[in-house]
């Protein structure tokens, strides 16, 4: 939760909060929801056979009438969230997340309608009143992705940065109850929950609270190596997706790593390091971390396998060390970490953490290498510095080579890389990275 709060934009960004603007967004979002959701419900009701997707184990889920109360609170938190935004930039970003989720969900409801298959029992008392109110605009159609779950996901992303820590924790726990309530009120089947989460997470990624639209950063690469790697990740994602669809059941969870690998593919193809949403101090927002978790776990395993017989780090010169992406305990003996990865969030570390994110196995930009060299030189004046990438073989070595040449510790890139190779024999700086080092030092 600390990572979430630390990534919140400053309340002073943009203009101050505007109740009138928040009310305007609420009116727009509410009008669009009731109009579009009602239309998609009506459209689905005109079809002769609307399918449903349900697992056998779901038939043992009990109907719990009182869970209609947490289910309904989403409406309250939805409206309130717009008035809790701390500035206009944050308000617009949050509202655009909500609007995007609604647009995509309704488009799915129209293109691929599904229905729930469990009949609700007779409900009396206060719960019955809320179920009756829900029934005035809701029909048993339009299941996946669950818009309720998608909206709850987006709400969590805002509330955890605007509430005090204790209240943020309470809100997350309550939100888990809300997500569970979509099953115990017989409003949704299980398949709607992960698909709803899958809708909410990209909406959070797309519209950062500090403003802008990450989709606008797309630039199709012309680099052959990046294209090759994008193709490999795409192929791996397609194989996992095909297996999930072919075997069904529990194999459907393979869609999660398939989506993560597809995301990495588009990083290589166009978004670059920005896809990983890593900040200058090494933090990654929870939504991106969750979406890419299968890839990151695989990458972390790869690091441990490749470097298991290597020392975690090697001193290069004057208190500057080269190493793999460290464990938290391995950071304690240094004053600063200069991190070249885009795929790993920072470790728990009280010292300075400077991130210059670069994609693995491809040539970094010369400007990024010079920036990393500047950070190394600045940080080393205050104590030992660890320069790392995933394995400590490529990106970090390229940055160190630039630092060595620019600081006069090596005459040229070849000499710098030779010294690094001697210190870390498994160094793997490819030809494209060598060329980037040469450009970064001005052709020396």
C-alpha positions in Angstrom: 0.0 0.0 0.0 2.9 2.3 0.6 4.0 1.9 -3.0 0.5 2.9 -4.1 0.4 6.1 -2.0 3.9 7.1 -3.1 2.9 7.1 -6.7 0.0 9.5 -6.2 0.4 12.8 -8.0 0.9 15.9 -5.9 -2.4 17.6 -4.9 -1.0 20.8 -6.4 -0.8 19.4 -9.9 -3.2 21.2 -12.2 -6.0 23.4 -11.0 -7.7 22.8 -7.6 -10.6 20.4 -7.3 -13.9 21.7 -8.8 -17.2 20.6 -7.5 -18.9 21.8 -10.6 -16.6 19.8 -12.8 -17.0 16.7 -10.7 -20.8 17.1 -10.8 -20.6 17.5 -14.6 -18.5 14.3 -14.9 -21.0 12.5 -12.7 -23.9 13.6 -14.8 -22.2 12.5 -18.0 -21.1 9.1 -16.6 -24.5 8.3 -15.0 -26.4 9.3 -18.2 -24.1 7.3 -20.4 -24.3 4.3 -18.1 -28.1 4.1 -17.8 -28.7 4.8 -21.5 -26.0 2.4 -22.9 -26.5 -0.3 -20.3 -30.2 -0.2 -20.7 -29.9 -0.4 -24.5 -27.5 -3.3 -24.4 -29.8 -5.1 -22.0 -32.8 -4.5 -24.3 -30.7 -5.6 -27.4 -29.7 -8.9 -25.7 -33.3 -9.6 -24.6 -34.3 -9.5 -28.3 -32.1 -12.4 -29.1 -33.6 -15.9 -29.1 -30.8 -17.7 -27.3 -28.3 -15.8 -25.2 -25.6 -18.2 -23.9 -24.1 -18.4 -20.5 -20.7 -19.6 -19.2 -20.8 -21.4 -15.8 -18.5 -23.9 -14.1 -20.0 -26.9 -12.3 -18.5 -25.8 -8.9 -20.4 -22.5 -9.1 -23.7 -24.4 -8.4 -22.6 -24.8 -4.8 -22.3 -21.0 -4.3 -25.0 -20.0 -1.8 -27.4 -17.1 -2.4 -26.7 -14.6 0.4 -29.3 -11.9 0.4 -27.5 -9.4 2.7 -24.6 -9.1 0.3 -26.8 -6.9 -1.9 -25.8 -4.1 0.5 -22.0 -4.2 -0.4 -23.1 -4.7 -4.0 -25.1 -1.5 -3.9 -22.4 0.6 -2.2 -20.4 0.7 -5.4 -23.0 3.3 -6.6 -22.2 5.5 -3.6 -18.4 5.1 -3.9 -18.6 5.8 -7.6 -20.4 9.1 -7.1 -18.3 10.1 -4.1 -15.0 9.3 -5.9 -15.4 12.2 -8.3 -15.6 14.7 -5.4 -12.6 13.2 -3.6 -10.1 13.9 -6.4 -7.5 16.4 -5.2 -7.1 18.4 -8.4 -8.6 18.8 -11.9 -5.9 16.6 -13.6 -6.7 13.8 -11.2 -10.4 14.2 -11.6 -10.2 14.1 -15.4 -8.0 11.0 -15.4 -10.2 9.1 -12.9 -13.4 10.0 -14.8 -11.8 8.9 -18.1 -10.9 5.6 -16.5 -14.6 5.1 -15.6 -15.8 6.2 -18.9 -13.4 3.9 -20.8 -14.5 1.0 -18.7 -18.2 1.7 -19.4 -17.6 2.1 -23.2 -15.6 -1.1 -23.5 -17.9 -3.2 -21.3 -21.0 -2.1 -23.2 -19.3 -2.8 -26.5 -18.6 -6.3 -25.3 -22.2 -6.7 -24.1 -23.5 -5.8 -27.5 -21.0 -7.9 -29.5 -20.9 -11.0 -27.2 -24.0 -11.0 -24.8 -24.1 -13.5 -22.0 -26.6 -14.2 -19.3 -26.7 -15.5 -15.8 -28.3 -18.9 -15.4 -29.2 -19.0 -11.6 -32.8 -17.9 -10.7 -33.0 -15.7 -7.6 -35.2 -16.9 -4.8 -38.0 -14.8 -3.3 -36.4 -12.1 -1.2 -38.3 -10.2 1.5 -37.5 -7.4 3.9 -34.9 -4.7 3.3 -32.7 -6.8 1.0 -35.8 -7.5 -1.1 -36.3 -3.8 -1.5 -32.7 -3.4 -2.9 -33.1 -6.3 -5.2 -36.3 -4.9 -6.5 -34.7 -1.5 -7.1 -31.9 -3.2 -8.9 -34.4 -5.1 -11.1 -35.9 -1.8 -12.3 -33.0 -1.3 -14.7 -31.0 -4.6 -14.6 -31.7 -7.8 -16.6 -30.0 -11.2 -16.5 -27.8 -10.3 -19.5 -24.5 -8.5 -20.1 -22.2 -10.6 -17.9 -18.6 -10.6 -19.1 -16.7 -8.5 -18.4 -18.4 -7.5 -15.2 -18.7 -3.8 -15.3 -19.3 -3.9 -11.5 -15.9 -5.5 -11.0 -14.2 -3.2 -13.5 -15.6 -0.1 -11.8 -14.6 -1.4 -8.4 -11.0 -2.0 -9.7 -10.9 1.6 -10.9 -12.3 2.9 -7.7 -9.6 1.1 -5.6 -6.9 2.7 -7.7 -8.2 6.2 -6.7 -9.2 5.5 -3.1 -5.9 4.0 -2.1 -4.1 7.3 -3.0 -6.7 9.8 -1.6 -7.5 8.0 1.7 -5.3 7.7 4.8 -3.5 4.3 5.0 -5.9 2.7 7.5 -9.0 3.8 5.5 -7.3 2.6 2.2 -6.8 -0.8 3.7 -10.4 -0.9 4.9 -11.6 0.1 1.4 -9.6 -2.6 -0.3 -11.1 -5.2 2.1 -14.6 -3.9 1.5 -14.0 -4.0 -2.3 -13.1 -7.7 -2.1 -16.4 -8.2 -0.4 -18.1 -6.2 -3.2 -16.4 -8.4 -5.8 -17.6 -11.6 -4.0 -21.1 -10.2 -3.8 -21.5 -10.4 -7.6 -21.6 -14.2 -7.1 -23.6 -14.4 -3.9 -26.3 -12.2 -5.2 -26.5 -14.3 -8.4 -25.8 -11.2 -10.5 -22.8 -12.8 -12.2 -21.0 -16.0 -12.9 -17.3 -16.5 -12.0 -16.0 -15.9 -15.6 -17.2 -12.3 -15.3 -14.9 -11.5 -12.4 -11.4 -12.0 -14.0 -12.7 -10.5 -17.3 -14.0 -7.5 -15.3 -10.6 -7.1 -13.6 -8.9 -7.4 -17.0 -11.0 -4.5 -18.2 -10.3 -2.3 -15.1 -6.5 -2.8 -15.0 -5.8 -1.4 -18.6 -8.1 1.5 -17.9 -5.9 2.4 -14.9 -2.8 2.0 -16.9 -4.1 4.0 -19.9 -5.0 7.1 -17.8 -2.4 7.8 -15.2 -3.6 10.1 -12.4 -0.8 12.6 -13.2 -2.4 13.2 -16.6 -1.9 12.2 -20.2 -2.8 9.0 -22.1 -0.2 6.3 -22.3 -1.7 5.0 -25.5 -0.5 8.3 -27.1 3.1 7.3 -26.5 2.9 4.5 -29.1 5.7 4.7 -31.8 6.0 1.6 -34.1 9.6 0.5 -33.9 11.8 0.0 -37.0 14.4 -1.8 -35.0 14.7 -5.4 -36.4 15.7 -6.9 -33.0 12.7 -5.3 -31.3 10.4 -6.7 -34.0 11.9 -10.2 -33.6 11.4 -10.1 -29.9 7.9 -8.8 -30.3 7.2 -11.7 -32.6 8.5 -14.3 -30.2 6.5 -12.9 -27.3 3.4 -12.8 -29.5 3.9 -16.5 -30.5 4.3 -17.5 -26.9 1.2 -15.6 -26.0 -0.8 -17.2 -28.8 0.3 -20.7 -27.8 -0.8 -20.2 -24.2 -4.1 -18.6 -25.3 -4.7 -21.6 -27.7 -4.1 -24.1 -24.9 -6.4 -22.2 -22.6 -9.2 -22.2 -25.2 -8.6 -25.8 -26.3 -8.6 -27.4 -22.9 -10.9 -25.0 -21.0 -11.6 -25.4 -17.3 -8.6 -24.6 -15.1 -6.5 -24.1 -18.2 -8.3 -20.9 -18.8 -5.9 -19.4 -16.2 -3.3 -19.6 -18.9 -5.0 -16.6 -20.4 -3.3 -14.5 -17.7 0.3 -15.2 -18.7 -0.9 -15.0 -22.4 -2.1 -11.5 -21.8 1.1 -10.6 -19.9 3.3 -11.9 -22.7 1.2 -10.1 -25.3 1.6 -6.9 -23.3 5.4 -7.3 -23.4 5.2 -7.9 -27.1 3.5 -4.6 -27.7 6.2 -3.0 -25.4 8.8 -4.1 -27.9 6.7 -3.2 -30.9 5.7 0.3 -29.9 5.3 1.4 -26.3 8.9 0.7 -25.2 9.8 0.9 -21.5 6.7 3.1 -20.9 4.4 0.1 -21.0 5.8 -1.1 -17.7 4.8 2.3 -16.1 8.0 2.4 -13.9 8.7 5.7 -12.2 12.1 7.5 -11.9 12.5 6.1 -8.4 11.7 2.5 -9.5 8.1 2.1 -8.4 5.5 0.4 -10.5 1.8 1.0 -9.9 -0.1 -2.0 -8.5 -2.4 -2.3 -11.6 0.5 -2.8 -13.9 2.3 -5.1 -11.5 -0.8 -7.3 -11.3 -1.4 -7.4 -15.0 2.2 -8.4 -15.8 2.7 -10.6 -12.7 3.1 -13.9 -14.7 5.8 -12.3 -16.9 7.6 -10.8 -13.9 7.6 -14.1 -12.0 9.1 -15.8 -15.0 11.7 -13.0 -15.5 12.6 -13.2 -11.8 13.1 -17.0 -12.1 15.2 -16.5 -15.1 17.5 -14.1 -13.2 18.0 -16.6 -10.3 18.7 -19.5 -12.7 21.2 -17.5 -14.8 23.1 -15.9 -11.9 22.9 -18.7 -9.3 26.7 -19.3 -9.6 27.7 -15.6 -10.0 28.5 -13.2 -7.2 25.5 -10.8 -6.8 27.8 -7.9 -7.6 31.4 -7.1 -8.6 33.2 -3.8 -7.8 34.3 -2.0 -11.0 35.9 1.2 -9.7 35.8 3.7 -6.9 32.8 2.2 -5.0 30.8 1.5 -8.1 29.5 -2.1 -8.4 27.9 -4.0 -11.2 25.4 -6.7 -10.5 22.1 -8.4 -11.1 18.7 -7.0 -9.9 19.2 -7.2 -6.2 17.2 -8.7 -3.4 16.3 -6.3 -0.6 19.1 -7.6 1.6 21.6 -7.1 -1.1 20.9 -3.3 -1.2 21.8 -2.7 2.4 25.5 -2.3 1.8 25.2 0.4 -0.8 23.9 4.0 -0.6 22.3 4.1 -4.0 21.0 1.8 -6.7 21.1 2.8 -10.4 18.5 0.5 -12.0 18.3 -0.1 -15.8 15.3 -2.5 -15.8 11.8 -1.6 -16.7 10.3 -5.0 -15.8 11.0 -5.1 -12.0 9.7 -2.8 -9.3 12.2 -1.5 -6.8 13.0 -3.4 -3.7 12.3 -2.2 -0.2 15.3 0.1 0.3 15.9 3.3 2.3 18.7 4.6 0.1 18.5 6.4 -3.2 17.0 4.5 -6.1 17.4 5.9 -9.6 15.7 4.2 -12.5 16.6 4.7 -16.2 14.2 2.1 -17.7 15.4 0.2 -20.8 14.1 -2.8 -22.7 16.2 -6.0 -22.4 18.2 -7.4 -25.3 17.9 -4.3 -27.5 19.9 -1.2 -28.1 19.0 1.5 -25.5 18.9 5.1 -26.6 22.2 7.0 -26.3 20.5 9.7 -24.2 19.3 7.1 -21.7 22.9 5.7 -21.3 24.2 9.2 -20.8 21.5 9.9 -18.2 22.5 6.7 -16.4 26.2 7.6 -16.5 25.3 11.0 -14.9 23.3 9.3 -12.2 26.2 7.0 -11.4 28.7 9.8 -11.2 26.4 11.9 -9.0 25.4 9.1 -6.6 28.9 7.6 -6.1 30.1 10.8 -4.4 27.8 9.9 -1.5 28.8 6.3 -1.0 28.8 2.9 -2.7 26.6 2.5 -5.8 25.1 -0.6 -7.3 24.4 -0.4 -11.1 22.1 -3.2 -12.1 19.8 -4.7 -14.7 18.1 -8.1 -14.7 21.3 -10.3 -14.9 24.0 -7.6 -14.7 25.2 -8.7 -18.1 23.8 -6.2 -20.6 22.0 -2.9 -19.9 23.9 -2.1 -16.7 27.2 -3.0 -18.3 26.5 -0.7 -21.3 25.6 2.2 -18.8 28.8 1.5 -16.9 30.9 1.5 -20.1 29.6 5.0 -20.9 30.3 6.2 -17.4 33.8 4.8 -17.5 34.6 6.6 -20.8 32.9 9.9 -19.9 34.6 10.0 -16.5 38.0 9.2 -17.9 38.3 5.8 -16.4 38.6 4.2 -19.9 39.9 5.6 -23.2 37.1 4.2 -25.3 34.1 1.8 -25.3 36.2 -1.2 -26.3 38.6 -0.6 -23.4 35.7 -0.1 -21.0 33.9 -3.2 -22.1 37.1 -5.3 -21.9 37.6 -4.3 -18.3 34.0 -5.1 -17.5 34.3 -8.4 -19.3 37.3 -9.2 -17.1 35.4 -8.4 -14.0 32.2 -10.2 -15.0 33.1 -12.9 -17.6 29.5 -13.7 -18.6 29.0 -10.1 -19.8 26.7 -10.1 -22.8 26.6 -6.7 -24.5 25.4 -7.3 -28.0 26.5 -5.4 -31.1 23.5 -3.0 -31.0 24.2 -2.1 -27.4 27.9 -1.5 -28.3 26.8 0.8 -31.0 24.6 2.7 -28.5 27.5 3.0 -26.1 29.6 4.4 -28.9 26.9 7.0 -29.8 26.5 7.9 -26.1 30.2 8.8 -25.7 30.2 10.8 -28.9 31.9 8.3 -31.1 35.0 7.8 -29.0 
